Amino acid sequence: MRITRALVAILLLASLVAFPGGSAGAQPPAGNISKNVEFIANIPEMKSAISINFIGETMFVSTAHGLYAYSLSDPAAPSLLSSLPMYIWENEDMAVDAKRNLVFISRDPRGFTSPATPGSFPYGAVHIIDVSLGHAMTTVSTFPVEASHTATCINNCDFLWTGGPAKGVQQPAEWGGRPIFSTDVTDPMNPVACPEPIDLGRNDGVTDYAHDVQVDAAGVAWVSGAGGVRGYWTSGKHRNPLTGKKEKATGCKPIPYAGGGSPEKATPSRFMHNSWRNMNAKVGGRKGSVLYGTEENLSSDCNTSGRFTTYDLKGSYNGEGWKNIAKTKFRMKALDWFTPEGQ
């Protein structure tokens, strides 16, 4: 079968976490394996792998104890190219800039306390790593950010959006969690923080935990977290549904596009982990209106937590997920959902 790098990522990361004692060429792990998935290899040294990303055939693995670069030119035998030992917590979504050969490592504010204590530290940090030399990785710069559980490149990595976790001690008392903070990284030696946070009031009017961001093929940045999923234009001129005027979107001042709250019947916790818009999927004959989302909550039974949900974005294109939502409690239409119950 044809092995894509995305499939390699899934196979390797799953084997790193679940089967740290294995080796390249090892037998497949026990349990059910889908017929269209082929086990290739695992990397036993990477038992603390948390996130991965790619530049070409190089796979970057972020762990609790450092960053590692592996060549996947032979997927059956990944070879270590270089490593950069450092304490990292948690860098759950690692961003890379393939054009400038940069890796962005986000250090959660909880990573600065031992033991990790939610909300006890006001800042996290981002490390920008130069990976242009295959045999060595070097730190270009390090800068503090108020949210840094995850990091996502915006506008071809001109900006970096960081999100999560719970609110810090120096943030407004009414916040339930940290929103998105944006940083201009066009000059990686001199990052510049945007003046205002993004995605405020996301949870029925309350500023809450914005967990992660995914950018779709149209350039819309989808922010998932407490309450639901909302998408933003980050470049170009677009009608702002909140003002009715055509405005210029930037990485510092995005324009609402669509999305909103997730209904309780679909995701009882309403805490969304990450999302994706399928530009080719159709609903009601409309392409680009299907949003996928995964629920963060895994603390209760399998029937009510950790759900995968599909949404129809129809009815959310005119700012319904932003306008007076403390009163309207707007919810997207859930098409269906899947739980691991009985699987």
C-alpha positions as CSV (number, residue, x, y, z in Angstrom):
1,M,0.0,0.0,0.0
2,R,1.1,3.6,-0.4
3,I,2.3,5.1,2.9
4,T,1.7,8.8,3.4
5,R,3.5,10.9,5.9
6,A,0.2,11.5,7.8
7,L,-0.2,7.7,8.1
8,V,3.4,7.3,9.2
9,A,2.7,10.0,11.9
10,I,-0.3,8.2,13.2
11,L,1.4,4.8,13.3
12,L,4.6,6.1,14.8
13,L,3.0,8.3,17.5
14,A,0.6,5.6,18.5
15,S,3.4,3.0,18.8
16,L,5.6,5.5,20.7
17,V,3.1,6.1,23.4
18,A,1.6,2.6,23.7
19,F,4.6,0.4,22.9
20,P,7.7,2.1,24.1
21,G,9.6,-1.2,24.4
22,G,9.4,-2.1,20.7
23,S,11.8,-1.5,17.9
24,A,11.9,-0.8,14.2
25,G,10.6,-3.8,12.4
26,A,8.8,-5.1,15.5
27,Q,5.5,-7.1,15.4
28,P,2.3,-5.1,15.2
29,P,0.8,-4.2,18.6
30,A,-2.0,-6.4,20.0
31,G,-5.6,-5.5,19.2
32,N,-7.8,-4.7,16.2
33,I,-6.1,-3.0,13.3
34,S,-8.1,-1.6,10.4
35,K,-7.7,-3.4,7.1
36,N,-6.5,-0.2,5.4
37,V,-3.7,0.4,8.0
38,E,-0.4,-1.3,7.9
39,F,2.0,-1.3,10.9
40,I,5.5,-0.3,9.9
41,A,7.8,0.5,12.8
42,N,8.1,2.2,16.2
43,I,10.8,4.2,17.9
44,P,11.4,2.9,21.4
45,E,13.4,5.9,22.6
46,M,10.4,8.1,22.1
47,K,8.2,6.8,24.8
48,S,7.3,10.3,26.0
49,A,6.3,11.7,22.6
50,I,3.6,14.3,22.9
51,S,3.4,15.9,19.4
52,I,5.0,15.6,16.0
53,N,5.2,17.6,12.7
54,F,7.0,17.4,9.4
55,I,9.3,19.4,7.1
56,G,9.8,17.3,4.0
57,E,10.9,13.8,5.0
58,T,12.0,14.9,8.4
59,M,9.8,14.2,11.3
60,F,10.1,16.4,14.4
61,V,9.1,14.7,17.7
62,S,8.4,16.9,20.8
63,T,8.8,15.0,24.1
64,A,8.8,16.0,27.7
65,H,12.6,15.9,27.7
66,G,13.5,17.4,24.3
67,L,13.1,17.8,20.6
68,Y,14.2,15.1,18.2
69,A,14.5,15.0,14.4
70,Y,14.1,11.8,12.5
71,S,14.6,11.0,8.8
72,L,11.7,9.2,7.3
73,S,13.3,8.6,3.9
74,D,12.9,4.9,4.8
75,P,9.6,4.8,6.8
76,A,10.4,1.3,8.0
77,A,13.6,2.4,9.6
78,P,13.4,5.9,10.9
79,S,16.9,7.3,11.7
80,L,17.8,9.9,14.3
81,L,19.3,13.1,12.7
82,S,19.7,15.3,15.7
83,S,18.3,16.1,19.2
84,L,17.9,19.2,21.4
85,P,17.5,18.2,25.0
86,M,15.3,20.5,27.0
87,Y,12.4,20.3,29.4
88,I,9.1,20.8,27.6
89,W,5.6,20.8,29.0
90,E,3.5,20.4,27.0
91,N,3.7,21.6,23.4
92,E,0.7,19.6,22.5
93,D,0.4,21.0,19.0
94,M,3.8,21.8,17.5
95,A,4.1,24.3,14.7
96,V,6.7,24.3,11.9
97,D,7.7,26.8,9.2
98,A,8.9,24.7,6.2
99,K,10.0,27.7,4.2
100,R,12.3,29.1,6.9
101,N,13.1,25.7,8.5
102,L,11.8,26.8,11.9
103,V,10.1,24.8,14.7
104,F,8.0,26.5,17.4
105,I,8.0,24.9,20.8
106,S,5.3,26.1,23.2
107,R,5.9,25.7,27.0
108,D,2.7,25.6,29.0
109,P,2.7,27.9,32.0
110,R,2.2,24.8,34.2
111,G,5.6,23.7,32.9
112,F,7.3,26.4,35.1
113,T,6.0,25.0,38.4
114,S,6.8,21.7,40.0
115,P,4.4,19.9,40.5
116,A,2.4,21.5,37.7
117,T,-0.2,23.7,39.2
118,P,-3.1,25.1,37.0
119,G,-3.3,28.9,37.0
120,S,-0.4,29.4,39.4
121,F,2.0,30.9,36.9
122,P,1.2,34.0,34.7
123,Y,3.3,33.2,31.6
124,G,4.3,30.4,29.3
125,A,7.0,30.6,26.7
126,V,7.8,29.9,23.0
127,H,11.1,28.7,21.7
128,I,11.9,29.3,18.1
129,I,14.3,26.5,16.8
130,D,16.4,26.7,13.6
131,V,16.4,23.2,12.0
132,S,18.1,24.2,8.7
133,L,21.1,22.0,9.5
134,G,20.0,18.4,9.6
135,H,22.7,17.4,12.2
136,A,22.0,20.2,14.6
137,M,19.1,22.3,16.0
138,T,19.7,25.7,17.6
139,T,17.5,28.1,19.5
140,V,16.9,31.3,17.6
141,S,14.9,33.1,20.3
142,T,12.7,32.5,23.4
143,F,9.9,34.8,24.4
144,P,7.2,34.8,27.1
145,V,3.5,34.5,26.2
146,E,0.4,34.5,28.3
147,A,-1.0,31.3,26.7
148,S,1.2,28.5,25.4
149,H,-0.4,25.1,25.7
150,T,-0.5,24.8,21.9
151,A,1.0,26.8,19.0
152,T,-0.2,27.2,15.5
153,C,1.2,29.1,12.5
154,I,-1.0,31.7,11.0
155,N,-0.6,33.4,7.6
156,N,2.3,31.2,6.5
157,C,4.0,31.6,9.9
158,D,4.1,35.3,9.9
159,F,2.1,35.0,13.1
160,L,1.9,32.4,15.9
161,W,-1.3,31.8,17.7
162,T,-0.9,30.2,21.2
163,G,-3.8,29.0,23.4
164,G,-4.5,27.6,26.8
165,P,-4.5,26.5,29.6
166,A,-6.7,27.8,32.5
167,K,-6.5,31.5,33.4
168,G,-3.3,32.8,35.0
169,V,-3.1,34.7,38.3
170,Q,-2.6,38.0,36.6
171,Q,-5.6,37.7,34.3
172,P,-9.2,39.0,34.8
173,A,-11.1,37.2,37.5
174,E,-14.1,36.7,35.2
175,W,-12.1,34.7,32.7
176,G,-12.6,30.9,32.8
177,G,-9.4,30.2,30.8
178,R,-6.9,31.9,28.6
179,P,-8.0,33.0,25.1
180,I,-5.7,33.1,22.0
181,F,-2.6,35.3,22.1
182,S,-1.0,36.2,18.8
183,T,2.6,37.1,18.1
184,D,4.2,38.5,15.0
185,V,7.2,36.2,14.2
186,T,8.1,37.6,10.8
187,D,11.4,38.4,12.4
188,P,12.1,35.3,14.5
189,M,14.9,37.1,16.3
190,N,12.5,39.8,17.5
191,P,8.9,38.5,18.0
192,V,6.3,41.2,18.7
193,A,3.2,40.5,20.7
194,C,-0.1,41.7,19.3
195,P,-1.8,44.3,21.5
196,E,-5.0,42.4,22.3
197,P,-5.9,38.8,22.9
198,I,-8.2,37.0,20.3
199,D,-11.4,34.9,20.7
200,L,-12.7,36.6,23.8
201,G,-16.2,35.7,25.2
202,R,-16.2,32.3,23.4
203,N,-18.2,30.3,26.0
204,D,-21.7,31.9,26.0
205,G,-20.1,35.3,26.4
206,V,-17.4,34.3,28.9
207,T,-13.8,34.4,27.9
208,D,-12.6,30.8,28.4
209,Y,-10.0,28.2,27.6
210,A,-9.2,28.4,23.8
211,H,-7.4,25.1,23.4
212,D,-6.1,24.7,19.8
213,V,-6.2,26.2,16.3
214,Q,-6.3,24.5,12.9
215,V,-6.1,26.4,9.6
216,D,-8.1,25.0,6.7
217,A,-7.4,25.1,3.0
218,A,-9.3,28.5,2.6
219,G,-7.1,30.1,5.2
220,V,-9.8,30.2,8.0
221,A,-8.3,29.6,11.5
222,W,-10.6,27.5,13.6
223,V,-10.3,27.9,17.4
224,S,-11.5,25.0,19.5
225,G,-12.0,25.1,23.3
226,A,-14.5,25.6,26.0
227,G,-17.9,26.2,24.5
228,G,-17.3,25.2,20.9
229,V,-15.4,26.1,17.7
230,R,-15.2,29.4,15.9
231,G,-13.5,30.3,12.7
232,Y,-11.7,33.5,11.7
233,W,-10.4,35.1,8.5
234,T,-6.8,36.2,9.2
235,S,-5.9,37.8,5.9
236,G,-7.6,39.6,3.0
237,K,-10.7,41.8,3.0
238,H,-13.9,40.4,4.2
239,R,-17.3,41.5,5.5
240,N,-17.2,41.6,9.2
241,P,-20.6,40.2,10.3
242,L,-20.3,42.1,13.6
243,T,-20.0,45.5,12.0
244,G,-21.5,44.9,8.6
245,K,-18.5,46.5,7.0
246,K,-15.8,45.2,4.7
247,E,-12.5,45.1,6.7
248,K,-9.0,43.9,6.4
249,A,-8.2,40.8,8.4
250,T,-4.8,40.3,10.0
251,G,-3.0,37.9,12.3
252,C,-3.6,40.4,15.1
253,K,-7.1,41.5,14.2
254,P,-9.0,38.6,12.6
255,I,-12.5,38.8,11.3
256,P,-15.2,36.3,12.4
257,Y,-16.2,33.8,9.7
258,A,-18.5,31.0,11.1
259,G,-19.0,28.5,13.9
260,G,-20.1,28.8,17.4
261,G,-21.2,26.8,20.4
262,S,-21.4,23.0,20.4
263,P,-24.8,21.6,21.6
264,E,-24.8,19.7,24.9
265,K,-26.5,16.7,23.3
266,A,-23.6,16.2,20.9
267,T,-20.7,17.1,23.3
268,P,-21.9,17.1,27.0
269,S,-18.8,18.8,28.3
270,R,-18.9,21.4,25.4
271,F,-15.0,21.5,25.6
272,M,-13.6,21.0,22.2
273,H,-10.1,19.8,21.7
274,N,-9.5,20.5,18.0
275,S,-11.4,20.7,14.7
276,W,-11.2,20.6,11.0
277,R,-13.3,21.9,8.1
278,N,-13.5,19.5,5.1
279,M,-13.7,21.7,2.1
280,N,-14.9,18.8,-0.1
281,A,-17.6,17.3,2.1
282,K,-21.2,18.2,1.3
283,V,-24.3,18.7,3.4
284,G,-27.5,19.7,1.7
285,G,-25.5,20.0,-1.6
286,R,-23.2,22.7,-0.1
287,K,-19.5,22.1,-0.1
288,G,-17.3,23.5,2.7
289,S,-20.1,23.6,5.2
290,V,-19.0,20.5,7.2
291,L,-17.0,21.0,10.4
292,Y,-15.4,18.1,12.3
293,G,-14.7,18.5,16.0
294,T,-13.3,16.3,18.8
295,E,-14.3,16.7,22.5
296,E,-11.6,17.1,25.1
297,N,-13.4,15.6,28.1
298,L,-12.3,12.0,28.8
299,S,-13.1,12.0,32.5
300,S,-16.5,10.2,32.5
301,D,-18.0,7.2,30.8
302,C,-17.3,6.4,27.1
303,N,-20.9,7.1,26.2
304,T,-20.9,10.7,27.2
305,S,-17.3,11.9,26.8
306,G,-14.5,12.1,24.2
307,R,-16.9,12.4,21.3
308,F,-16.2,13.0,17.6
309,T,-18.9,15.3,16.1
310,T,-19.8,16.7,12.7
311,Y,-21.5,20.1,12.3
312,D,-23.4,21.9,9.6
313,L,-22.0,25.5,9.5
314,K,-25.2,26.8,7.9
315,G,-26.8,29.4,10.1
316,S,-23.5,30.5,11.6
317,Y,-22.1,32.8,8.8
318,N,-23.6,36.0,10.1
319,G,-21.9,36.3,13.4
320,E,-24.4,34.1,15.3
321,G,-21.6,32.6,17.3
322,W,-20.4,36.0,18.5
323,K,-23.5,38.3,18.8
324,N,-25.0,38.5,22.2
325,I,-24.3,34.9,22.9
326,A,-24.6,35.3,26.6
327,K,-28.3,35.6,25.9
328,T,-28.8,33.6,22.7
329,K,-26.6,30.7,23.7
330,F,-26.1,30.0,20.0
331,R,-25.4,26.4,19.1
332,M,-24.2,25.0,15.7
333,K,-26.3,22.2,14.2
334,A,-24.7,18.9,15.0
335,L,-25.1,16.4,12.2
336,D,-24.0,13.3,14.0
337,W,-21.5,12.1,16.6
338,F,-19.4,9.1,17.5
339,T,-18.4,7.8,20.9
340,P,-16.0,4.9,21.8
341,E,-18.8,3.2,23.7
342,G,-18.9,-0.5,22.8
343,Q,-16.2,-0.1,20.1
